[in-house]
Amino acid sequence: MTGAQLPLAMVREGETVTVAKVRGGQDLRQHLAELGFVPGGTVKVVSRVNGDVIVGVKGATFGIGRDMAMRIVTC
């Protein structure tokens, strides 16, 4: 993977990025993997509200909190 790595919480609205890695404990990583946040997967940032992020993953759109979005490293 090339390019700068950035937490999902810092990605601009409208951008589509690739998940590089997910940081955190096994339970959190498993939960995020079930939502589609897996290395190599793509995520579109639909909008941002007060640090929280609305994302599109595998055809689903949902919101995640800023703390969780900081654990998803993108490139």
PQR file of N, CA, C, O and H, with PARSE charges and radii, in Angstrom:
ATOM      1  N   MET A   1       0.837  -1.177   0.000 -0.4000 1.5000
ATOM      2  CA  MET A   1       0.000   0.000   0.000 -0.0000 2.0000
ATOM      3  C   MET A   1       0.883   1.242   0.000  0.5500 1.7000
ATOM      4  O   MET A   1       1.895   1.313   0.697 -0.5500 1.4000
ATOM      5  N   THR A   2       0.478   2.188  -0.781 -0.4000 1.5000
ATOM      6  CA  THR A   2       1.264   3.404  -0.852 -0.0000 2.0000
ATOM      7  C   THR A   2       0.420   4.587  -0.426  0.5500 1.7000
ATOM      8  O   THR A   2      -0.798   4.482  -0.282 -0.5500 1.4000
ATOM      9  H   THR A   2      -0.344   2.129  -1.347  0.4000 1.0000
ATOM     10  N   GLY A   3       1.078   5.705  -0.227 -0.4000 1.5000
ATOM     11  CA  GLY A   3       0.359   6.910   0.157 -0.0000 2.0000
ATOM     12  C   GLY A   3       0.272   7.042   1.668  0.5500 1.7000
ATOM     13  O   GLY A   3       0.637   6.141   2.423 -0.5500 1.4000
ATOM     14  H   GLY A   3       2.068   5.791  -0.344  0.4000 1.0000
ATOM     15  N   ALA A   4      -0.220   8.191   2.072 -0.4000 1.5000
ATOM     16  CA  ALA A   4      -0.323   8.482   3.501 -0.0000 2.0000
ATOM     17  C   ALA A   4      -1.447   7.681   4.133  0.5500 1.7000
ATOM     18  O   ALA A   4      -2.493   7.457   3.523 -0.5500 1.4000
ATOM     19  H   ALA A   4      -0.516   8.923   1.459  0.4000 1.0000
ATOM     20  N   GLN A   5      -1.216   7.259   5.356 -0.4000 1.5000
ATOM     21  CA  GLN A   5      -2.265   6.579   6.106 -0.0000 2.0000
ATOM     22  C   GLN A   5      -2.933   7.594   7.013  0.5500 1.7000
ATOM     23  O   GLN A   5      -2.268   8.432   7.624 -0.5500 1.4000
ATOM     24  H   GLN A   5      -0.367   7.441   5.852  0.4000 1.0000
ATOM     25  N   LEU A   6      -4.247   7.513   7.094 -0.4000 1.5000
ATOM     26  CA  LEU A   6      -5.039   8.502   7.798 -0.0000 2.0000
ATOM     27  C   LEU A   6      -6.177   7.791   8.515  0.5500 1.7000
ATOM     28  O   LEU A   6      -6.791   6.894   7.937 -0.5500 1.4000
ATOM     29  H   LEU A   6      -4.787   6.833   6.598  0.4000 1.0000
ATOM     30  N   PRO A   7      -6.480   8.166   9.760 -0.5600 1.5000
ATOM     31  CA  PRO A   7      -7.654   7.574  10.411  0.2800 2.0000
ATOM     32  C   PRO A   7      -8.919   7.955   9.645  0.5500 1.7000
ATOM     33  O   PRO A   7      -9.008   9.048   9.085 -0.5500 1.4000
ATOM     34  N   LEU A   8      -9.874   7.065   9.626 -0.4000 1.5000
ATOM     35  CA  LEU A   8     -11.137   7.319   8.923 -0.0000 2.0000
ATOM     36  C   LEU A   8     -11.790   8.610   9.410  0.5500 1.7000
ATOM     37  O   LEU A   8     -12.454   9.297   8.634 -0.5500 1.4000
ATOM     38  H   LEU A   8      -9.802   6.178  10.081  0.4000 1.0000
ATOM     39  N   ALA A   9     -11.610   8.942  10.676 -0.4000 1.5000
ATOM     40  CA  ALA A   9     -12.216  10.156  11.236 -0.0000 2.0000
ATOM     41  C   ALA A   9     -11.688  11.421  10.567  0.5500 1.7000
ATOM     42  O   ALA A   9     -12.325  12.470  10.658 -0.5500 1.4000
ATOM     43  H   ALA A   9     -11.070   8.384  11.306  0.4000 1.0000
ATOM     44  N   MET A  10     -10.535  11.345   9.893 -0.4000 1.5000
ATOM     45  CA  MET A  10      -9.926  12.516   9.268 -0.0000 2.0000
ATOM     46  C   MET A  10     -10.173  12.596   7.759  0.5500 1.7000
ATOM     47  O   MET A  10      -9.780  13.571   7.118 -0.5500 1.4000
ATOM     48  H   MET A  10     -10.018  10.493   9.819  0.4000 1.0000
ATOM     49  N   VAL A  11     -10.817  11.582   7.193 -0.4000 1.5000
ATOM     50  CA  VAL A  11     -11.058  11.558   5.749 -0.0000 2.0000
ATOM     51  C   VAL A  11     -12.162  12.560   5.400  0.5500 1.7000
ATOM     52  O   VAL A  11     -13.156  12.681   6.116 -0.5500 1.4000
ATOM     53  H   VAL A  11     -11.136  10.790   7.714  0.4000 1.0000
ATOM     54  N   ARG A  12     -11.970  13.272   4.290 -0.4000 1.5000
ATOM     55  CA  ARG A  12     -12.946  14.286   3.887 -0.0000 2.0000
ATOM     56  C   ARG A  12     -14.236  13.673   3.365  0.5500 1.7000
ATOM     57  O   ARG A  12     -14.252  12.570   2.819 -0.5500 1.4000
ATOM     58  H   ARG A  12     -11.162  13.173   3.709  0.4000 1.0000
ATOM     59  N   GLU A  13     -15.313  14.422   3.549 -0.4000 1.5000
ATOM     60  CA  GLU A  13     -16.625  14.042   3.048 -0.0000 2.0000
ATOM     61  C   GLU A  13     -16.544  13.804   1.538  0.5500 1.7000
ATOM     62  O   GLU A  13     -15.913  14.572   0.812 -0.5500 1.4000
ATOM     63  H   GLU A  13     -15.300  15.318   3.992  0.4000 1.0000
ATOM     64  N   GLY A  14     -17.187  12.736   1.081 -0.4000 1.5000
ATOM     65  CA  GLY A  14     -17.222  12.440  -0.349 -0.0000 2.0000
ATOM     66  C   GLY A  14     -16.086  11.569  -0.844  0.5500 1.7000
ATOM     67  O   GLY A  14     -16.132  11.087  -1.976 -0.5500 1.4000
ATOM     68  H   GLY A  14     -17.700  12.112   1.671  0.4000 1.0000
ATOM     69  N   GLU A  15     -15.063  11.354  -0.024 -0.4000 1.5000
ATOM     70  CA  GLU A  15     -13.917  10.540  -0.446 -0.0000 2.0000
ATOM     71  C   GLU A  15     -14.176   9.057  -0.227  0.5500 1.7000
ATOM     72  O   GLU A  15     -14.858   8.662   0.718 -0.5500 1.4000
ATOM     73  H   GLU A  15     -15.026  11.745   0.895  0.4000 1.0000
ATOM     74  N   THR A  16     -13.621   8.248  -1.117 -0.4000 1.5000
ATOM     75  CA  THR A  16     -13.629   6.798  -0.959 -0.0000 2.0000
ATOM     76  C   THR A  16     -12.200   6.370  -0.694  0.5500 1.7000
ATOM     77  O   THR A  16     -11.285   6.744  -1.427 -0.5500 1.4000
ATOM     78  H   THR A  16     -13.067   8.569  -1.885  0.4000 1.0000
ATOM     79  N   VAL A  17     -12.010   5.586   0.359 -0.4000 1.5000
ATOM     80  CA  VAL A  17     -10.672   5.167   0.777 -0.0000 2.0000
ATOM     81  C   VAL A  17     -10.631   3.660   0.976  0.5500 1.7000
ATOM     82  O   VAL A  17     -11.666   2.994   1.015 -0.5500 1.4000
ATOM     83  H   VAL A  17     -12.754   5.283   0.955  0.4000 1.0000
ATOM     84  N   THR A  18      -9.424   3.137   1.101 -0.4000 1.5000
ATOM     85  CA  THR A  18      -9.210   1.710   1.346 -0.0000 2.0000
ATOM     86  C   THR A  18      -8.770   1.526   2.797  0.5500 1.7000
ATOM     87  O   THR A  18      -7.938   2.280   3.302 -0.5500 1.4000
ATOM     88  H   THR A  18      -8.583   3.677   1.069  0.4000 1.0000
ATOM     89  N   VAL A  19      -9.329   0.530   3.456 -0.4000 1.5000
ATOM     90  CA  VAL A  19      -8.942   0.233   4.833 -0.0000 2.0000
ATOM     91  C   VAL A  19      -7.568  -0.419   4.814  0.5500 1.7000
ATOM     92  O   VAL A  19      -7.359  -1.420   4.130 -0.5500 1.4000
ATOM     93  H   VAL A  19     -10.005  -0.083   3.046  0.4000 1.0000
ATOM     94  N   ALA A  20      -6.623   0.157   5.576 -0.4000 1.5000
ATOM     95  CA  ALA A  20      -5.272  -0.404   5.686 -0.0000 2.0000
ATOM     96  C   ALA A  20      -5.208  -1.372   6.863  0.5500 1.7000
ATOM     97  O   ALA A  20      -4.679  -2.477   6.740 -0.5500 1.4000
ATOM     98  H   ALA A  20      -6.794   0.970   6.132  0.4000 1.0000
ATOM     99  N   LYS A  21      -5.752  -0.950   8.008 -0.4000 1.5000
ATOM    100  CA  LYS A  21      -5.766  -1.804   9.193 -0.0000 2.0000
ATOM    101  C   LYS A  21      -6.766  -1.251  10.193  0.5500 1.7000
ATOM    102  O   LYS A  21      -7.200  -0.103  10.098 -0.5500 1.4000
ATOM    103  H   LYS A  21      -6.181  -0.052   8.108  0.4000 1.0000
ATOM    104  N   VAL A  22      -7.118  -2.088  11.144 -0.4000 1.5000
ATOM    105  CA  VAL A  22      -8.014  -1.685  12.230 -0.0000 2.0000
ATOM    106  C   VAL A  22      -7.261  -1.912  13.531  0.5500 1.7000
ATOM    107  O   VAL A  22      -6.772  -3.011  13.796 -0.5500 1.4000
ATOM    108  H   VAL A  22      -6.765  -3.021  11.221  0.4000 1.0000
ATOM    109  N   ARG A  23      -7.173  -0.861  14.339 -0.4000 1.5000
ATOM    110  CA  ARG A  23      -6.478  -0.953  15.623 -0.0000 2.0000
ATOM    111  C   ARG A  23      -7.494  -1.209  16.724  0.5500 1.7000
ATOM    112  O   ARG A  23      -8.649  -0.791  16.637 -0.5500 1.4000
ATOM    113  H   ARG A  23      -7.570   0.031  14.124  0.4000 1.0000
ATOM    114  N   GLY A  24      -7.039  -1.908  17.767 -0.4000 1.5000
ATOM    115  CA  GLY A  24      -7.905  -2.142  18.914 -0.0000 2.0000
ATOM    116  C   GLY A  24      -7.875  -3.600  19.320  0.5500 1.7000
ATOM    117  O   GLY A  24      -7.156  -4.417  18.745 -0.5500 1.4000
ATOM    118  H   GLY A  24      -6.101  -2.247  17.837  0.4000 1.0000
ATOM    119  N   GLY A  25      -8.674  -3.902  20.322 -0.4000 1.5000
ATOM    120  CA  GLY A  25      -8.749  -5.271  20.833 -0.0000 2.0000
ATOM    121  C   GLY A  25      -9.443  -6.203  19.858  0.5500 1.7000
ATOM    122  O   GLY A  25     -10.074  -5.762  18.897 -0.5500 1.4000
ATOM    123  H   GLY A  25      -9.259  -3.238  20.789  0.4000 1.0000
ATOM    124  N   GLN A  26      -9.321  -7.486  20.115 -0.4000 1.5000
ATOM    125  CA  GLN A  26      -9.900  -8.506  19.236 -0.0000 2.0000
ATOM    126  C   GLN A  26     -11.404  -8.319  19.063  0.5500 1.7000
ATOM    127  O   GLN A  26     -11.908  -8.423  17.945 -0.5500 1.4000
ATOM    128  H   GLN A  26      -8.808  -7.844  20.895  0.4000 1.0000
ATOM    129  N   ASP A  27     -12.122  -8.047  20.138 -0.4000 1.5000
ATOM    130  CA  ASP A  27     -13.579  -7.883  20.044 -0.0000 2.0000
ATOM    131  C   ASP A  27     -13.946  -6.714  19.136  0.5500 1.7000
ATOM    132  O   ASP A  27     -14.852  -6.828  18.310 -0.5500 1.4000
ATOM    133  H   ASP A  27     -11.712  -7.962  21.046  0.4000 1.0000
ATOM    134  N   LEU A  28     -13.247  -5.595  19.286 -0.4000 1.5000
ATOM    135  CA  LEU A  28     -13.531  -4.429  18.449 -0.0000 2.0000
ATOM    136  C   LEU A  28     -13.193  -4.719  16.991  0.5500 1.7000
ATOM    137  O   LEU A  28     -13.973  -4.394  16.096 -0.5500 1.4000
ATOM    138  H   LEU A  28     -12.511  -5.502  19.957  0.4000 1.0000
ATOM    139  N   ARG A  29     -12.036  -5.329  16.748 -0.4000 1.5000
ATOM    140  CA  ARG A  29     -11.645  -5.647  15.369 -0.0000 2.0000
ATOM    141  C   ARG A  29     -12.649  -6.597  14.728  0.5500 1.7000
ATOM    142  O   ARG A  29     -12.992  -6.445  13.556 -0.5500 1.4000
ATOM    143  H   ARG A  29     -11.403  -5.593  17.475  0.4000 1.0000
ATOM    144  N   GLN A  30     -13.120  -7.578  15.499 -0.4000 1.5000
ATOM    145  CA  GLN A  30     -14.107  -8.529  14.981 -0.0000 2.0000
ATOM    146  C   GLN A  30     -15.419  -7.811  14.655  0.5500 1.7000
ATOM    147  O   GLN A  30     -16.009  -8.050  13.602 -0.5500 1.4000
ATOM    148  H   GLN A  30     -12.841  -7.701  16.451  0.4000 1.0000
ATOM    149  N   HIS A  31     -15.871  -6.946  15.539 -0.4000 1.5000
ATOM    150  CA  HIS A  31     -17.109  -6.185  15.322 -0.0000 2.0000
ATOM    151  C   HIS A  31     -17.003  -5.340  14.046  0.5500 1.7000
ATOM    152  O   HIS A  31     -17.914  -5.337  13.218 -0.5500 1.4000
ATOM    153  H   HIS A  31     -15.391  -6.751  16.394  0.4000 1.0000
ATOM    154  N   LEU A  32     -15.888  -4.627  13.899 -0.4000 1.5000
ATOM    155  CA  LEU A  32     -15.715  -3.790  12.720 -0.0000 2.0000
ATOM    156  C   LEU A  32     -15.588  -4.630  11.451  0.5500 1.7000
ATOM    157  O   LEU A  32     -16.066  -4.220  10.393 -0.5500 1.4000
ATOM    158  H   LEU A  32     -15.148  -4.629  14.572  0.4000 1.0000
ATOM    159  N   ALA A  33     -14.952  -5.795  11.540 -0.4000 1.5000
ATOM    160  CA  ALA A  33     -14.849  -6.684  10.383 -0.0000 2.0000
ATOM    161  C   ALA A  33     -16.236  -7.137   9.938  0.5500 1.7000
ATOM    162  O   ALA A  33     -16.510  -7.224   8.741 -0.5500 1.4000
ATOM    163  H   ALA A  33     -14.564  -6.127  12.399  0.4000 1.0000
ATOM    164  N   GLU A  34     -17.108  -7.426  10.901 -0.4000 1.5000
ATOM    165  CA  GLU A  34     -18.477  -7.841  10.575 -0.0000 2.0000
ATOM    166  C   GLU A  34     -19.255  -6.725   9.881  0.5500 1.7000
ATOM    167  O   GLU A  34     -20.177  -6.990   9.109 -0.5500 1.4000
ATOM    168  H   GLU A  34     -16.885  -7.355  11.873  0.4000 1.0000
ATOM    169  N   LEU A  35     -18.876  -5.471  10.160 -0.4000 1.5000
ATOM    170  CA  LEU A  35     -19.519  -4.330   9.503 -0.0000 2.0000
ATOM    171  C   LEU A  35     -18.914  -4.058   8.120  0.5500 1.7000
ATOM    172  O   LEU A  35     -19.456  -3.265   7.349 -0.5500 1.4000
ATOM    173  H   LEU A  35     -18.127  -5.256  10.787  0.4000 1.0000
ATOM    174  N   GLY A  36     -17.798  -4.712   7.810 -0.4000 1.5000
ATOM    175  CA  GLY A  36     -17.166  -4.540   6.505 -0.0000 2.0000
ATOM    176  C   GLY A  36     -15.858  -3.787   6.517  0.5500 1.7000
ATOM    177  O   GLY A  36     -15.285  -3.530   5.458 -0.5500 1.4000
ATOM    178  H   GLY A  36     -17.358  -5.356   8.436  0.4000 1.0000
ATOM    179  N   PHE A  37     -15.365  -3.423   7.704 -0.4000 1.5000
ATOM    180  CA  PHE A  37     -14.089  -2.716   7.810 -0.0000 2.0000
ATOM    181  C   PHE A  37     -12.963  -3.729   7.886  0.5500 1.7000
ATOM    182  O   PHE A  37     -12.473  -4.051   8.968 -0.5500 1.4000
ATOM    183  H   PHE A  37     -15.831  -3.632   8.564  0.4000 1.0000
ATOM    184  N   VAL A  38     -12.556  -4.229   6.722 -0.4000 1.5000
ATOM    185  CA  VAL A  38     -11.492  -5.227   6.639 -0.0000 2.0000
ATOM    186  C   VAL A  38     -10.370  -4.669   5.776  0.5500 1.7000
ATOM    187  O   VAL A  38     -10.634  -3.906   4.847 -0.5500 1.4000
ATOM    188  H   VAL A  38     -12.954  -3.968   5.843  0.4000 1.0000
ATOM    189  N   PRO A  39      -9.118  -5.033   6.063 -0.5600 1.5000
ATOM    190  CA  PRO A  39      -8.005  -4.549   5.235  0.2800 2.0000
ATOM    191  C   PRO A  39      -8.255  -4.839   3.753  0.5500 1.7000
ATOM    192  O   PRO A  39      -8.587  -5.960   3.367 -0.5500 1.4000
ATOM    193  N   GLY A  40      -8.087  -3.805   2.942 -0.4000 1.5000
ATOM    194  CA  GLY A  40      -8.330  -3.933   1.503 -0.0000 2.0000
ATOM    195  C   GLY A  40      -9.737  -3.547   1.092  0.5500 1.7000
ATOM    196  O   GLY A  40     -10.003  -3.342  -0.092 -0.5500 1.4000
ATOM    197  H   GLY A  40      -7.818  -2.894   3.255  0.4000 1.0000
ATOM    198  N   GLY A  41     -10.650  -3.446   2.066 -0.4000 1.5000
ATOM    199  CA  GLY A  41     -12.030  -3.062   1.767 -0.0000 2.0000
ATOM    200  C   GLY A  41     -12.136  -1.559   1.525  0.5500 1.7000
ATOM    201  O   GLY A  41     -11.315  -0.784   2.015 -0.5500 1.4000
ATOM    202  H   GLY A  41     -10.434  -3.612   3.028  0.4000 1.0000
ATOM    203  N   THR A  42     -13.145  -1.158   0.771 -0.4000 1.5000
ATOM    204  CA  THR A  42     -13.321   0.265   0.508 -0.0000 2.0000
ATOM    205  C   THR A  42     -14.452   0.835   1.362  0.5500 1.7000
ATOM    206  O   THR A  42     -15.425   0.155   1.685 -0.5500 1.4000
ATOM    207  H   THR A  42     -13.812  -1.787   0.373  0.4000 1.0000
ATOM    208  N   VAL A  43     -14.284   2.102   1.711 -0.4000 1.5000
ATOM    209  CA  VAL A  43     -15.238   2.819   2.551 -0.0000 2.0000
ATOM    210  C   VAL A  43     -15.433   4.202   1.947  0.5500 1.7000
ATOM    211  O   VAL A  43     -14.461   4.883   1.621 -0.5500 1.4000
ATOM    212  H   VAL A  43     -13.493   2.655   1.449  0.4000 1.0000
ATOM    213  N   LYS A  44     -16.676   4.617   1.797 -0.4000 1.5000
ATOM    214  CA  LYS A  44     -16.953   5.979   1.331 -0.0000 2.0000
ATOM    215  C   LYS A  44     -17.455   6.800   2.508  0.5500 1.7000
ATOM    216  O   LYS A  44     -18.367   6.381   3.221 -0.5500 1.4000
ATOM    217  H   LYS A  44     -17.466   4.064   2.061  0.4000 1.0000
ATOM    218  N   VAL A  45     -16.860   7.968   2.709 -0.4000 1.5000
ATOM    219  CA  VAL A  45     -17.330   8.887   3.744 -0.0000 2.0000
ATOM    220  C   VAL A  45     -18.461   9.703   3.130  0.5500 1.7000
ATOM    221  O   VAL A  45     -18.231  10.549   2.266 -0.5500 1.4000
ATOM    222  H   VAL A  45     -16.120   8.309   2.130  0.4000 1.0000
ATOM    223  N   VAL A  46     -19.683   9.442   3.584 -0.4000 1.5000
ATOM    224  CA  VAL A  46     -20.859  10.120   3.047 -0.0000 2.0000
ATOM    225  C   VAL A  46     -20.957  11.518   3.639  0.5500 1.7000
ATOM    226  O   VAL A  46     -21.156  12.491   2.912 -0.5500 1.4000
ATOM    227  H   VAL A  46     -19.870   8.755   4.286  0.4000 1.0000
ATOM    228  N   SER A  47     -20.818  11.618   4.952 -0.4000 1.5000
ATOM    229  CA  SER A  47     -20.826  12.929   5.604 -0.0000 2.0000
ATOM    230  C   SER A  47     -20.189  12.822   6.971  0.5500 1.7000
ATOM    231  O   SER A  47     -19.942  11.731   7.484 -0.5500 1.4000
ATOM    232  H   SER A  47     -20.656  10.828   5.543  0.4000 1.0000
ATOM    233  N   ARG A  48     -19.929  13.990   7.551 -0.4000 1.5000
ATOM    234  CA  ARG A  48     -19.332  14.060   8.881 -0.0000 2.0000
ATOM    235  C   ARG A  48     -20.157  15.019   9.713  0.5500 1.7000
ATOM    236  O   ARG A  48     -20.531  16.095   9.246 -0.5500 1.4000
ATOM    237  H   ARG A  48     -20.130  14.876   7.134  0.4000 1.0000
ATOM    238  N   VAL A  49     -20.440  14.631  10.946 -0.4000 1.5000
ATOM    239  CA  VAL A  49     -21.228  15.471  11.846 -0.0000 2.0000
ATOM    240  C   VAL A  49     -20.558  15.475  13.215  0.5500 1.7000
ATOM    241  O   VAL A  49     -20.525  14.449  13.894 -0.5500 1.4000
ATOM    242  H   VAL A  49     -20.137  13.757  11.325  0.4000 1.0000
ATOM    243  N   ASN A  50     -20.026  16.625  13.622 -0.4000 1.5000
ATOM    244  CA  ASN A  50     -19.394  16.762  14.935 -0.0000 2.0000
ATOM    245  C   ASN A  50     -18.357  15.680  15.215  0.5500 1.7000
ATOM    246  O   ASN A  50     -18.273  15.185  16.339 -0.5500 1.4000
ATOM    247  H   ASN A  50     -20.053  17.458  13.070  0.4000 1.0000
ATOM    248  N   GLY A  51     -17.572  15.308  14.219 -0.4000 1.5000
ATOM    249  CA  GLY A  51     -16.533  14.303  14.403 -0.0000 2.0000
ATOM    250  C   GLY A  51     -16.996  12.883  14.141  0.5500 1.7000
ATOM    251  O   GLY A  51     -16.173  12.003  13.885 -0.5500 1.4000
ATOM    252  H   GLY A  51     -17.640  15.710  13.306  0.4000 1.0000
ATOM    253  N   ASP A  52     -18.309  12.641  14.201 -0.4000 1.5000
ATOM    254  CA  ASP A  52     -18.838  11.322  13.853 -0.0000 2.0000
ATOM    255  C   ASP A  52     -18.864  11.220  12.328  0.5500 1.7000
ATOM    256  O   ASP A  52     -18.882  12.236  11.634 -0.5500 1.4000
ATOM    257  H   ASP A  52     -18.977  13.355  14.409  0.4000 1.0000
ATOM    258  N   VAL A  53     -18.867   9.997  11.815 -0.4000 1.5000
ATOM    259  CA  VAL A  53     -18.746   9.801  10.378 -0.0000 2.0000
ATOM    260  C   VAL A  53     -19.888   8.919   9.880  0.5500 1.7000
ATOM    261  O   VAL A  53     -20.164   7.864  10.451 -0.5500 1.4000
ATOM    262  H   VAL A  53     -18.852   9.171  12.379  0.4000 1.0000
ATOM    263  N   ILE A  54     -20.550   9.361   8.810 -0.4000 1.5000
ATOM    264  CA  ILE A  54     -21.537   8.536   8.119 -0.0000 2.0000
ATOM    265  C   ILE A  54     -20.793   7.897   6.957  0.5500 1.7000
ATOM    266  O   ILE A  54     -20.218   8.594   6.121 -0.5500 1.4000
ATOM    267  H   ILE A  54     -20.326  10.219   8.346  0.4000 1.0000
ATOM    268  N   VAL A  55     -20.804   6.558   6.908 -0.4000 1.5000
ATOM    269  CA  VAL A  55     -20.019   5.839   5.909 -0.0000 2.0000
ATOM    270  C   VAL A  55     -20.895   4.916   5.068  0.5500 1.7000
ATOM    271  O   VAL A  55     -21.976   4.496   5.479 -0.5500 1.4000
ATOM    272  H   VAL A  55     -21.271   5.992   7.587  0.4000 1.0000
ATOM    273  N   GLY A  56     -20.391   4.621   3.891 -0.4000 1.5000
ATOM    274  CA  GLY A  56     -20.992   3.610   3.031 -0.0000 2.0000
ATOM    275  C   GLY A  56     -20.015   2.457   2.910  0.5500 1.7000
ATOM    276  O   GLY A  56     -18.882   2.635   2.461 -0.5500 1.4000
ATOM    277  H   GLY A  56     -19.512   4.962   3.557  0.4000 1.0000
ATOM    278  N   VAL A  57     -20.458   1.272   3.314 -0.4000 1.5000
ATOM    279  CA  VAL A  57     -19.611   0.075   3.271 -0.0000 2.0000
ATOM    280  C   VAL A  57     -20.446  -1.076   2.732  0.5500 1.7000
ATOM    281  O   VAL A  57     -21.500  -1.389   3.285 -0.5500 1.4000
ATOM    282  H   VAL A  57     -21.378   1.128   3.679  0.4000 1.0000
ATOM    283  N   LYS A  58     -19.985  -1.707   1.659 -0.4000 1.5000
ATOM    284  CA  LYS A  58     -20.656  -2.884   1.097 -0.0000 2.0000
ATOM    285  C   LYS A  58     -22.151  -2.652   0.885  0.5500 1.7000
ATOM    286  O   LYS A  58     -22.960  -3.533   1.176 -0.5500 1.4000
ATOM    287  H   LYS A  58     -19.129  -1.452   1.209  0.4000 1.0000
ATOM    288  N   GLY A  59     -22.517  -1.494   0.389 -0.4000 1.5000
ATOM    289  CA  GLY A  59     -23.916  -1.210   0.080 -0.0000 2.0000
ATOM    290  C   GLY A  59     -24.747  -0.729   1.244  0.5500 1.7000
ATOM    291  O   GLY A  59     -25.908  -0.368   1.058 -0.5500 1.4000
ATOM    292  H   GLY A  59     -21.859  -0.779   0.153  0.4000 1.0000
ATOM    293  N   ALA A  60     -24.192  -0.713   2.434 -0.4000 1.5000
ATOM    294  CA  ALA A  60     -24.926  -0.236   3.618 -0.0000 2.0000
ATOM    295  C   ALA A  60     -24.393   1.138   4.007  0.5500 1.7000
ATOM    296  O   ALA A  60     -23.214   1.433   3.812 -0.5500 1.4000
ATOM    297  H   ALA A  60     -23.248  -1.006   2.585  0.4000 1.0000
ATOM    298  N   THR A  61     -25.266   1.973   4.556 -0.4000 1.5000
ATOM    299  CA  THR A  61     -24.864   3.286   5.041 -0.0000 2.0000
ATOM    300  C   THR A  61     -25.212   3.371   6.513  0.5500 1.7000
ATOM    301  O   THR A  61     -26.344   3.083   6.903 -0.5500 1.4000
ATOM    302  H   THR A  61     -26.224   1.733   4.714  0.4000 1.0000
ATOM    303  N   PHE A  62     -24.249   3.762   7.336 -0.4000 1.5000
ATOM    304  CA  PHE A  62     -24.487   3.884   8.771 -0.0000 2.0000
ATOM    305  C   PHE A  62     -23.472   4.829   9.377  0.5500 1.7000
ATOM    306  O   PHE A  62     -22.490   5.197   8.731 -0.5500 1.4000
ATOM    307  H   PHE A  62     -23.330   3.996   7.020  0.4000 1.0000
ATOM    308  N   GLY A  63     -23.706   5.215  10.603 -0.4000 1.5000
ATOM    309  CA  GLY A  63     -22.817   6.139  11.291 -0.0000 2.0000
ATOM    310  C   GLY A  63     -21.954   5.424  12.309  0.5500 1.7000
ATOM    311  O   GLY A  63     -22.378   4.448  12.928 -0.5500 1.4000
ATOM    312  H   GLY A  63     -24.503   4.916  11.127  0.4000 1.0000
ATOM    313  N   ILE A  64     -20.735   5.920  12.475 -0.4000 1.5000
ATOM    314  CA  ILE A  64     -19.869   5.434  13.546 -0.0000 2.0000
ATOM    315  C   ILE A  64     -19.304   6.640  14.283  0.5500 1.7000
ATOM    316  O   ILE A  64     -19.116   7.708  13.701 -0.5500 1.4000
ATOM    317  H   ILE A  64     -20.391   6.712  11.972  0.4000 1.0000
ATOM    318  N   GLY A  65     -19.042   6.455  15.550 -0.4000 1.5000
ATOM    319  CA  GLY A  65     -18.525   7.528  16.382 -0.0000 2.0000
ATOM    320  C   GLY A  65     -17.079   7.857  16.056  0.5500 1.7000
ATOM    321  O   GLY A  65     -16.358   7.060  15.456 -0.5500 1.4000
ATOM    322  H   GLY A  65     -19.195   5.587  16.022  0.4000 1.0000
ATOM    323  N   ARG A  66     -16.678   9.041  16.464 -0.4000 1.5000
ATOM    324  CA  ARG A  66     -15.320   9.512  16.186 -0.0000 2.0000
ATOM    325  C   ARG A  66     -14.273   8.581  16.785  0.5500 1.7000
ATOM    326  O   ARG A  66     -13.271   8.291  16.130 -0.5500 1.4000
ATOM    327  H   ARG A  66     -17.264   9.689  16.951  0.4000 1.0000
ATOM    328  N   ASP A  67     -14.478   8.105  18.019 -0.4000 1.5000
ATOM    329  CA  ASP A  67     -13.493   7.222  18.659 -0.0000 2.0000
ATOM    330  C   ASP A  67     -13.268   5.956  17.832  0.5500 1.7000
ATOM    331  O   ASP A  67     -12.131   5.526  17.640 -0.5500 1.4000
ATOM    332  H   ASP A  67     -15.292   8.341  18.551  0.4000 1.0000
ATOM    333  N   MET A  68     -14.349   5.368  17.351 -0.4000 1.5000
ATOM    334  CA  MET A  68     -14.231   4.151  16.535 -0.0000 2.0000
ATOM    335  C   MET A  68     -13.591   4.486  15.187  0.5500 1.7000
ATOM    336  O   MET A  68     -12.765   3.725  14.684 -0.5500 1.4000
ATOM    337  H   MET A  68     -15.273   5.717  17.507  0.4000 1.0000
ATOM    338  N   ALA A  69     -13.973   5.622  14.607 -0.4000 1.5000
ATOM    339  CA  ALA A  69     -13.425   6.018  13.306 -0.0000 2.0000
ATOM    340  C   ALA A  69     -11.918   6.293  13.404  0.5500 1.7000
ATOM    341  O   ALA A  69     -11.205   6.142  12.412 -0.5500 1.4000
ATOM    342  H   ALA A  69     -14.644   6.240  15.016  0.4000 1.0000
ATOM    343  N   MET A  70     -11.432   6.687  14.563 -0.4000 1.5000
ATOM    344  CA  MET A  70     -10.000   6.914  14.751 -0.0000 2.0000
ATOM    345  C   MET A  70      -9.217   5.610  14.732  0.5500 1.7000
ATOM    346  O   MET A  70      -8.014   5.624  14.472 -0.5500 1.4000
ATOM    347  H   MET A  70     -12.012   6.810  15.368  0.4000 1.0000
ATOM    348  N   ARG A  71      -9.865   4.491  15.000 -0.4000 1.5000
ATOM    349  CA  ARG A  71      -9.190   3.188  15.048 -0.0000 2.0000
ATOM    350  C   ARG A  71      -9.095   2.534  13.673  0.5500 1.7000
ATOM    351  O   ARG A  71      -8.374   1.550  13.504 -0.5500 1.4000
ATOM    352  H   ARG A  71     -10.842   4.480  15.212  0.4000 1.0000
ATOM    353  N   ILE A  72      -9.815   3.070  12.693 -0.4000 1.5000
ATOM    354  CA  ILE A  72      -9.796   2.508  11.334 -0.0000 2.0000
ATOM    355  C   ILE A  72      -8.798   3.326  10.524  0.5500 1.7000
ATOM    356  O   ILE A  72      -9.040   4.499  10.238 -0.5500 1.4000
ATOM    357  H   ILE A  72     -10.401   3.869  12.830  0.4000 1.0000
ATOM    358  N   VAL A  73      -7.676   2.710  10.154 -0.4000 1.5000
ATOM    359  CA  VAL A  73      -6.619   3.390   9.432 -0.0000 2.0000
ATOM    360  C   VAL A  73      -6.833   3.148   7.943  0.5500 1.7000
ATOM    361  O   VAL A  73      -6.979   2.008   7.502 -0.5500 1.4000
ATOM    362  H   VAL A  73      -7.480   1.757  10.386  0.4000 1.0000
ATOM    363  N   THR A  74      -6.849   4.243   7.171 -0.4000 1.5000
ATOM    364  CA  THR A  74      -7.105   4.145   5.741 -0.0000 2.0000
ATOM    365  C   THR A  74      -5.897   4.599   4.934  0.5500 1.7000
ATOM    366  O   THR A  74      -4.971   5.217   5.460 -0.5500 1.4000
ATOM    367  H   THR A  74      -6.730   5.169   7.530  0.4000 1.0000
ATOM    368  N   CYS A  75      -5.930   4.281   3.663 -0.4000 1.5000
ATOM    369  CA  CYS A  75      -4.886   4.763   2.758 -0.0000 2.0000
ATOM    370  C   CYS A  75      -5.509   5.083   1.421  0.5500 1.7000
ATOM    371  O   CYS A  75      -4.811   5.508   0.500 -0.5500 1.4000
ATOM    372  H   CYS A  75      -6.682   3.779   3.237  0.4000 1.0000
TER
END
